[in-house]
Amino acid sequence: MIENGCLKSHEALIEVPEARVGGLAAGPIWFTRREDGALLWMSSFMDRPIAASIGGNFLRHFRVTVDYPNAIGYFQTP
């Protein structure tokens, strides 16, 4: 864990050895703590509330293809 690790928000960073999302596993992964209101603010721009988010630190372990017209994402290990 690194206190004040995020240069923009000064929130803590934590590294976990592995994360599992929707049957996919990757690691190690870094996470940033966010204020409670961060997802509420982002949700105001979306059609549904955002419950959580995951970014490039997890996704970099996969080849990601997004089919926007059909609202489907495909994840493959390289």
Distance bins in CASP14 RR format, pairs under 12 A and 6 or more apart:
PFRMAT RR
TARGET T0000
AUTHOR 0000-0000-0000
RMODE 2
METHOD distances of the structure
MODEL  1
1 11 0 0 0 0 0 1 0 0 0 0 0
1 12 1 0 1 0 0 0 0 0 0 0 0
1 13 1 0 0 1 0 0 0 0 0 0 0
1 14 1 0 1 0 0 0 0 0 0 0 0
1 15 1 0 0 1 0 0 0 0 0 0 0
1 16 0 0 0 0 0 1 0 0 0 0 0
1 30 0 0 0 0 0 1 0 0 0 0 0
1 31 0 0 0 0 1 0 0 0 0 0 0
1 32 0 0 0 0 0 1 0 0 0 0 0
1 33 0 0 0 0 1 0 0 0 0 0 0
2 10 0 0 0 0 0 1 0 0 0 0 0
2 11 0 0 0 0 1 0 0 0 0 0 0
2 12 1 0 0 1 0 0 0 0 0 0 0
2 13 1 0 1 0 0 0 0 0 0 0 0
2 14 1 0 0 1 0 0 0 0 0 0 0
2 15 0 0 0 0 1 0 0 0 0 0 0
2 30 0 0 0 0 1 0 0 0 0 0 0
2 31 0 0 0 0 0 1 0 0 0 0 0
2 32 0 0 0 0 1 0 0 0 0 0 0
2 33 0 0 0 0 0 1 0 0 0 0 0
3 10 0 0 0 0 1 0 0 0 0 0 0
3 11 0 0 0 0 1 0 0 0 0 0 0
3 12 1 0 1 0 0 0 0 0 0 0 0
3 13 0 0 0 0 1 0 0 0 0 0 0
3 14 0 0 0 0 0 1 0 0 0 0 0
3 32 0 0 0 0 0 1 0 0 0 0 0
3 33 0 0 0 0 1 0 0 0 0 0 0
4 10 1 0 1 0 0 0 0 0 0 0 0
4 11 1 0 0 1 0 0 0 0 0 0 0
4 12 1 0 0 1 0 0 0 0 0 0 0
4 13 0 0 0 0 1 0 0 0 0 0 0
4 32 0 0 0 0 0 1 0 0 0 0 0
4 33 0 0 0 0 0 1 0 0 0 0 0
5 11 1 0 0 1 0 0 0 0 0 0 0
5 12 1 0 0 1 0 0 0 0 0 0 0
5 13 1 0 1 0 0 0 0 0 0 0 0
5 14 0 0 0 0 1 0 0 0 0 0 0
5 15 0 0 0 0 0 1 0 0 0 0 0
5 30 0 0 0 0 1 0 0 0 0 0 0
5 31 0 0 0 0 0 1 0 0 0 0 0
5 32 1 0 0 1 0 0 0 0 0 0 0
5 33 0 0 0 0 1 0 0 0 0 0 0
6 12 1 0 0 1 0 0 0 0 0 0 0
6 13 1 0 0 1 0 0 0 0 0 0 0
6 14 0 0 0 0 0 1 0 0 0 0 0
6 30 0 0 0 0 1 0 0 0 0 0 0
6 31 0 0 0 0 0 1 0 0 0 0 0
6 32 1 0 1 0 0 0 0 0 0 0 0
6 33 0 0 0 0 1 0 0 0 0 0 0
6 34 0 0 0 0 1 0 0 0 0 0 0
6 35 0 0 0 0 0 1 0 0 0 0 0
6 38 0 0 0 0 0 1 0 0 0 0 0
7 13 0 0 0 0 0 1 0 0 0 0 0
7 32 0 0 0 0 0 1 0 0 0 0 0
8 32 0 0 0 0 1 0 0 0 0 0 0
8 34 0 0 0 0 0 1 0 0 0 0 0
8 38 0 0 0 0 0 1 0 0 0 0 0
9 32 1 0 0 1 0 0 0 0 0 0 0
9 33 0 0 0 0 1 0 0 0 0 0 0
9 34 1 0 0 1 0 0 0 0 0 0 0
9 35 1 0 0 1 0 0 0 0 0 0 0
9 37 0 0 0 0 0 1 0 0 0 0 0
9 38 0 0 0 0 1 0 0 0 0 0 0
10 32 0 0 0 0 0 1 0 0 0 0 0
10 33 0 0 0 0 0 1 0 0 0 0 0
10 34 0 0 0 0 0 1 0 0 0 0 0
10 35 0 0 0 0 0 1 0 0 0 0 0
11 30 0 0 0 0 0 1 0 0 0 0 0
11 31 0 0 0 0 1 0 0 0 0 0 0
11 32 1 0 1 0 0 0 0 0 0 0 0
11 33 1 0 1 0 0 0 0 0 0 0 0
11 34 1 0 0 1 0 0 0 0 0 0 0
11 35 1 0 0 1 0 0 0 0 0 0 0
11 36 0 0 0 0 0 1 0 0 0 0 0
11 38 0 0 0 0 1 0 0 0 0 0 0
12 30 0 0 0 0 0 1 0 0 0 0 0
12 31 0 0 0 0 1 0 0 0 0 0 0
12 32 1 0 0 1 0 0 0 0 0 0 0
12 33 1 0 1 0 0 0 0 0 0 0 0
12 34 0 0 0 0 0 1 0 0 0 0 0
12 35 0 0 0 0 0 1 0 0 0 0 0
13 28 0 0 0 0 0 1 0 0 0 0 0
13 29 0 0 0 0 0 1 0 0 0 0 0
13 30 1 0 1 0 0 0 0 0 0 0 0
13 31 1 0 0 1 0 0 0 0 0 0 0
13 32 1 0 1 0 0 0 0 0 0 0 0
13 33 1 0 0 1 0 0 0 0 0 0 0
13 34 0 0 0 0 0 1 0 0 0 0 0
13 57 0 0 0 0 0 1 0 0 0 0 0
14 28 0 0 0 0 0 1 0 0 0 0 0
14 29 0 0 0 0 1 0 0 0 0 0 0
14 30 1 0 0 1 0 0 0 0 0 0 0
14 31 1 0 1 0 0 0 0 0 0 0 0
14 32 0 0 0 0 1 0 0 0 0 0 0
14 33 1 0 0 1 0 0 0 0 0 0 0
14 57 0 0 0 0 0 1 0 0 0 0 0
15 27 0 0 0 0 1 0 0 0 0 0 0
15 28 1 0 1 0 0 0 0 0 0 0 0
15 29 1 0 0 1 0 0 0 0 0 0 0
15 30 1 0 1 0 0 0 0 0 0 0 0
15 31 1 0 0 1 0 0 0 0 0 0 0
15 32 0 0 0 0 0 1 0 0 0 0 0
15 57 0 0 0 0 1 0 0 0 0 0 0
16 25 0 0 0 0 0 1 0 0 0 0 0
16 26 0 0 0 0 0 1 0 0 0 0 0
16 27 1 0 0 1 0 0 0 0 0 0 0
16 28 1 0 0 1 0 0 0 0 0 0 0
16 29 1 0 1 0 0 0 0 0 0 0 0
16 30 0 0 0 0 1 0 0 0 0 0 0
16 31 1 0 0 1 0 0 0 0 0 0 0
16 54 0 0 0 0 0 1 0 0 0 0 0
16 57 0 0 0 0 0 1 0 0 0 0 0
16 58 0 0 0 0 0 1 0 0 0 0 0
17 25 0 0 0 0 0 1 0 0 0 0 0
17 26 0 0 0 0 0 1 0 0 0 0 0
17 27 1 0 0 1 0 0 0 0 0 0 0
17 28 1 0 1 0 0 0 0 0 0 0 0
17 29 0 0 0 0 1 0 0 0 0 0 0
17 30 0 0 0 0 0 1 0 0 0 0 0
18 24 0 0 0 0 0 1 0 0 0 0 0
18 25 1 0 1 0 0 0 0 0 0 0 0
18 26 1 0 0 1 0 0 0 0 0 0 0
18 27 1 0 1 0 0 0 0 0 0 0 0
18 28 1 0 0 1 0 0 0 0 0 0 0
18 29 1 0 0 1 0 0 0 0 0 0 0
18 58 0 0 0 0 0 1 0 0 0 0 0
18 61 0 0 0 0 0 1 0 0 0 0 0
19 25 1 0 0 1 0 0 0 0 0 0 0
19 26 1 0 0 1 0 0 0 0 0 0 0
19 27 1 0 0 1 0 0 0 0 0 0 0
19 28 0 0 0 0 1 0 0 0 0 0 0
19 29 1 0 1 0 0 0 0 0 0 0 0
19 30 0 0 0 0 1 0 0 0 0 0 0
19 31 0 0 0 0 1 0 0 0 0 0 0
19 52 0 0 0 0 0 1 0 0 0 0 0
19 54 1 0 0 1 0 0 0 0 0 0 0
19 55 0 0 0 0 0 1 0 0 0 0 0
19 56 0 0 0 0 0 1 0 0 0 0 0
19 57 0 0 0 0 1 0 0 0 0 0 0
19 58 1 0 1 0 0 0 0 0 0 0 0
19 59 0 0 0 0 0 1 0 0 0 0 0
19 61 0 0 0 0 1 0 0 0 0 0 0
20 26 0 0 0 0 1 0 0 0 0 0 0
20 27 0 0 0 0 1 0 0 0 0 0 0
20 29 0 0 0 0 0 1 0 0 0 0 0
20 54 0 0 0 0 0 1 0 0 0 0 0
20 58 0 0 0 0 1 0 0 0 0 0 0
20 61 0 0 0 0 0 1 0 0 0 0 0
21 27 0 0 0 0 0 1 0 0 0 0 0
21 29 0 0 0 0 1 0 0 0 0 0 0
21 31 0 0 0 0 0 1 0 0 0 0 0
21 52 0 0 0 0 1 0 0 0 0 0 0
21 53 0 0 0 0 0 1 0 0 0 0 0
21 54 1 0 0 1 0 0 0 0 0 0 0
21 55 0 0 0 0 0 1 0 0 0 0 0
21 56 0 0 0 0 0 1 0 0 0 0 0
21 57 0 0 0 0 0 1 0 0 0 0 0
21 58 1 0 0 1 0 0 0 0 0 0 0
21 59 0 0 0 0 1 0 0 0 0 0 0
21 61 0 0 0 0 0 1 0 0 0 0 0
21 62 0 0 0 0 0 1 0 0 0 0 0
21 75 0 0 0 0 1 0 0 0 0 0 0
22 52 0 0 0 0 0 1 0 0 0 0 0
22 54 0 0 0 0 0 1 0 0 0 0 0
22 58 0 0 0 0 0 1 0 0 0 0 0
22 62 0 0 0 0 0 1 0 0 0 0 0
22 73 0 0 0 0 0 1 0 0 0 0 0
22 75 0 0 0 0 1 0 0 0 0 0 0
23 62 0 0 0 0 0 1 0 0 0 0 0
23 75 0 0 0 0 1 0 0 0 0 0 0
23 77 0 0 0 0 0 1 0 0 0 0 0
24 54 0 0 0 0 0 1 0 0 0 0 0
24 58 0 0 0 0 1 0 0 0 0 0 0
24 59 0 0 0 0 1 0 0 0 0 0 0
24 61 0 0 0 0 1 0 0 0 0 0 0
24 62 1 0 0 1 0 0 0 0 0 0 0
24 63 0 0 0 0 0 1 0 0 0 0 0
24 64 0 0 0 0 0 1 0 0 0 0 0
24 73 0 0 0 0 0 1 0 0 0 0 0
24 74 0 0 0 0 0 1 0 0 0 0 0
24 75 1 0 1 0 0 0 0 0 0 0 0
24 76 0 0 0 0 1 0 0 0 0 0 0
24 77 0 0 0 0 1 0 0 0 0 0 0
25 58 0 0 0 0 1 0 0 0 0 0 0
25 61 0 0 0 0 1 0 0 0 0 0 0
25 62 0 0 0 0 0 1 0 0 0 0 0
25 75 0 0 0 0 0 1 0 0 0 0 0
25 77 0 0 0 0 1 0 0 0 0 0 0
26 54 0 0 0 0 1 0 0 0 0 0 0
26 55 0 0 0 0 0 1 0 0 0 0 0
26 56 0 0 0 0 0 1 0 0 0 0 0
26 57 0 0 0 0 1 0 0 0 0 0 0
26 58 1 0 1 0 0 0 0 0 0 0 0
26 59 0 0 0 0 1 0 0 0 0 0 0
26 60 0 0 0 0 1 0 0 0 0 0 0
26 61 1 1 0 0 0 0 0 0 0 0 0
26 62 1 0 0 1 0 0 0 0 0 0 0
26 64 0 0 0 0 0 1 0 0 0 0 0
26 75 0 0 0 0 1 0 0 0 0 0 0
26 77 0 0 0 0 1 0 0 0 0 0 0
26 78 0 0 0 0 0 1 0 0 0 0 0
27 56 0 0 0 0 0 1 0 0 0 0 0
27 57 0 0 0 0 1 0 0 0 0 0 0
27 58 1 0 0 1 0 0 0 0 0 0 0
27 59 0 0 0 0 0 1 0 0 0 0 0
27 60 0 0 0 0 1 0 0 0 0 0 0
27 61 1 0 0 1 0 0 0 0 0 0 0
27 62 0 0 0 0 0 1 0 0 0 0 0
28 57 0 0 0 0 1 0 0 0 0 0 0
28 58 0 0 0 0 0 1 0 0 0 0 0
28 60 0 0 0 0 0 1 0 0 0 0 0
28 61 0 0 0 0 0 1 0 0 0 0 0
29 54 0 0 0 0 1 0 0 0 0 0 0
29 55 0 0 0 0 1 0 0 0 0 0 0
29 56 0 0 0 0 1 0 0 0 0 0 0
29 57 1 0 1 0 0 0 0 0 0 0 0
29 58 1 0 1 0 0 0 0 0 0 0 0
29 59 0 0 0 0 1 0 0 0 0 0 0
29 60 0 0 0 0 1 0 0 0 0 0 0
29 61 0 0 0 0 1 0 0 0 0 0 0
30 54 0 0 0 0 0 1 0 0 0 0 0
30 55 0 0 0 0 1 0 0 0 0 0 0
30 56 0 0 0 0 1 0 0 0 0 0 0
30 57 1 0 1 0 0 0 0 0 0 0 0
30 58 0 0 0 0 1 0 0 0 0 0 0
30 60 0 0 0 0 0 1 0 0 0 0 0
31 52 0 0 0 0 0 1 0 0 0 0 0
31 53 0 0 0 0 0 1 0 0 0 0 0
31 54 0 0 0 0 1 0 0 0 0 0 0
31 55 0 0 0 0 1 0 0 0 0 0 0
31 56 0 0 0 0 0 1 0 0 0 0 0
31 57 1 0 0 1 0 0 0 0 0 0 0
31 58 0 0 0 0 1 0 0 0 0 0 0
32 38 0 0 0 0 1 0 0 0 0 0 0
32 53 0 0 0 0 1 0 0 0 0 0 0
32 54 0 0 0 0 0 1 0 0 0 0 0
32 55 0 0 0 0 1 0 0 0 0 0 0
32 56 0 0 0 0 0 1 0 0 0 0 0
32 57 0 0 0 0 1 0 0 0 0 0 0
34 40 0 0 0 0 0 1 0 0 0 0 0
34 41 0 0 0 0 0 1 0 0 0 0 0
34 42 0 0 0 0 1 0 0 0 0 0 0
34 50 0 0 0 0 0 1 0 0 0 0 0
34 52 0 0 0 0 1 0 0 0 0 0 0
34 53 0 0 0 0 1 0 0 0 0 0 0
34 54 0 0 0 0 0 1 0 0 0 0 0
35 41 0 0 0 0 1 0 0 0 0 0 0
35 42 0 0 0 0 0 1 0 0 0 0 0
37 43 0 0 0 0 1 0 0 0 0 0 0
37 44 0 0 0 0 0 1 0 0 0 0 0
37 49 0 0 0 0 0 1 0 0 0 0 0
37 50 0 0 0 0 0 1 0 0 0 0 0
38 44 0 0 0 0 0 1 0 0 0 0 0
38 50 0 0 0 0 1 0 0 0 0 0 0
38 52 0 0 0 0 0 1 0 0 0 0 0
38 53 0 0 0 0 1 0 0 0 0 0 0
39 45 0 0 0 0 0 1 0 0 0 0 0
39 46 0 0 0 0 1 0 0 0 0 0 0
39 48 0 0 0 0 0 1 0 0 0 0 0
39 49 1 0 0 1 0 0 0 0 0 0 0
39 50 1 0 1 0 0 0 0 0 0 0 0
39 51 1 0 0 1 0 0 0 0 0 0 0
39 52 1 0 0 1 0 0 0 0 0 0 0
39 53 1 0 0 1 0 0 0 0 0 0 0
40 46 0 0 0 0 0 1 0 0 0 0 0
40 49 1 0 0 1 0 0 0 0 0 0 0
40 50 0 0 0 0 1 0 0 0 0 0 0
40 51 0 0 0 0 0 1 0 0 0 0 0
41 49 0 0 0 0 0 1 0 0 0 0 0
41 50 0 0 0 0 1 0 0 0 0 0 0
41 53 0 0 0 0 0 1 0 0 0 0 0
42 48 0 0 0 0 0 1 0 0 0 0 0
42 49 0 0 0 0 1 0 0 0 0 0 0
42 50 1 0 1 0 0 0 0 0 0 0 0
42 51 0 0 0 0 0 1 0 0 0 0 0
42 52 0 0 0 0 0 1 0 0 0 0 0
42 53 1 0 0 1 0 0 0 0 0 0 0
43 49 1 0 1 0 0 0 0 0 0 0 0
43 50 1 0 1 0 0 0 0 0 0 0 0
43 51 0 0 0 0 1 0 0 0 0 0 0
43 52 0 0 0 0 0 1 0 0 0 0 0
43 53 0 0 0 0 0 1 0 0 0 0 0
44 50 0 0 0 0 1 0 0 0 0 0 0
46 53 0 0 0 0 0 1 0 0 0 0 0
47 71 0 0 0 0 0 1 0 0 0 0 0
48 71 0 0 0 0 0 1 0 0 0 0 0
52 58 0 0 0 0 0 1 0 0 0 0 0
53 59 0 0 0 0 0 1 0 0 0 0 0
54 60 0 0 0 0 0 1 0 0 0 0 0
54 61 0 0 0 0 0 1 0 0 0 0 0
54 62 0 0 0 0 0 1 0 0 0 0 0
54 64 0 0 0 0 0 1 0 0 0 0 0
54 75 0 0 0 0 0 1 0 0 0 0 0
55 61 0 0 0 0 0 1 0 0 0 0 0
55 62 0 0 0 0 0 1 0 0 0 0 0
55 64 0 0 0 0 0 1 0 0 0 0 0
56 62 0 0 0 0 1 0 0 0 0 0 0
56 64 0 0 0 0 1 0 0 0 0 0 0
58 64 0 0 0 0 0 1 0 0 0 0 0
58 75 0 0 0 0 0 1 0 0 0 0 0
59 65 0 0 0 0 0 1 0 0 0 0 0
59 66 0 0 0 0 0 1 0 0 0 0 0
59 73 0 0 0 0 0 1 0 0 0 0 0
59 75 0 0 0 0 1 0 0 0 0 0 0
59 76 0 0 0 0 0 1 0 0 0 0 0
59 77 0 0 0 0 0 1 0 0 0 0 0
59 78 0 0 0 0 0 1 0 0 0 0 0
60 75 0 0 0 0 0 1 0 0 0 0 0
60 77 0 0 0 0 0 1 0 0 0 0 0
60 78 0 0 0 0 1 0 0 0 0 0 0
61 75 0 0 0 0 1 0 0 0 0 0 0
61 76 0 0 0 0 0 1 0 0 0 0 0
61 77 1 0 0 1 0 0 0 0 0 0 0
61 78 0 0 0 0 1 0 0 0 0 0 0
62 73 0 0 0 0 0 1 0 0 0 0 0
62 74 0 0 0 0 1 0 0 0 0 0 0
62 75 1 0 1 0 0 0 0 0 0 0 0
62 76 1 0 0 1 0 0 0 0 0 0 0
62 77 1 0 0 1 0 0 0 0 0 0 0
62 78 1 0 0 1 0 0 0 0 0 0 0
63 73 0 0 0 0 0 1 0 0 0 0 0
63 74 0 0 0 0 1 0 0 0 0 0 0
63 75 1 0 0 1 0 0 0 0 0 0 0
63 76 1 0 1 0 0 0 0 0 0 0 0
63 77 1 0 0 1 0 0 0 0 0 0 0
63 78 1 0 1 0 0 0 0 0 0 0 0
64 72 0 0 0 0 0 1 0 0 0 0 0
64 73 1 0 0 1 0 0 0 0 0 0 0
64 74 1 0 0 1 0 0 0 0 0 0 0
64 75 1 0 1 0 0 0 0 0 0 0 0
64 76 0 0 0 0 1 0 0 0 0 0 0
64 77 0 0 0 0 0 1 0 0 0 0 0
64 78 0 0 0 0 0 1 0 0 0 0 0
65 72 0 0 0 0 1 0 0 0 0 0 0
65 73 1 0 0 1 0 0 0 0 0 0 0
65 74 1 0 1 0 0 0 0 0 0 0 0
65 75 0 0 0 0 1 0 0 0 0 0 0
65 76 1 0 0 1 0 0 0 0 0 0 0
66 72 1 0 0 1 0 0 0 0 0 0 0
66 73 1 0 1 0 0 0 0 0 0 0 0
66 74 1 0 0 1 0 0 0 0 0 0 0
66 75 0 0 0 0 0 1 0 0 0 0 0
67 73 1 0 0 1 0 0 0 0 0 0 0
67 74 1 0 0 1 0 0 0 0 0 0 0
END
